[in-house]
Amino acid sequence: MNALSIFLGIVGVPQVVLVVVILLLLFGGKKIPELMKGLGSGIKEFKNAAKEEENKDSKKDDSTTKE
């Protein structure tokens, strides 16, 4: 068994509910949407940067095969 399957095996619905409750207690209901919006924009930015890097690599590969 790899580490990821072991980790995912111990995370279930009760654990997720517990994390959500703790987040609500720590940050309150008004702050959670702001945090999720920031998290979403961060993930979107990461994906765009990864795509950009992938495109750079594929263009680099194309230029080396043409030589």
N, C-alpha and C positions, 0 to 999 in steps of 0.2 A: 504494500500500500504506500502510495506517495503521501506527502505532507498535506497536499490540498484536499485529497479525499478524506483524510483524517479530520482536518479542520471543518470541512463542510458537513461531516457526519455528526459533529457535536453542536452545530448551529441549527436550531429548530424554531418553530413558531413561538414557543414560550420565551426563548432568548431574544428574538426580534421584538416581541411585545415589551419585554423588560427594557431593552435599549430605547425604544420609542418613549416609554414612560419616563425614563431617566432624562432623556433629552427635553421632554416637555417640562419636567420639574426644574431643570437647570436653566433653560433659555426662555420658557414661557411660550404661549401660543402665538404671540405677535412676531416673535423673532425667528421662529422656525421657517416660515415661507422665505424670509430674506436669506437665511442660511442655505436653503435648498436651491434658491435662485443662483446664489454665488457658486454653489457646488456644480450646478448644471452648466453655468457659463464656463467654469473651469474645465469641466469634462469636454465641452464643445471646443474650447480653445486647444486642448490637448489633442483631440482627434484631428483638428485642422492642421496642427503642426506636424502630426504624424503623417498625414496625407501629403503635405508639402514636402516632407523629407523623403517619402517614398517616391514622389514624382521626380525629385532631384536625383535620386539614385537611379531611377529607370532612364532618365535623360542621359545620365553619366554613362550607364551601360550601353545605351544606343550609340552614343558618340564614340565609345571605344570599339564597338563592333564594326563601325563604318570605316575605321582607319585601316 
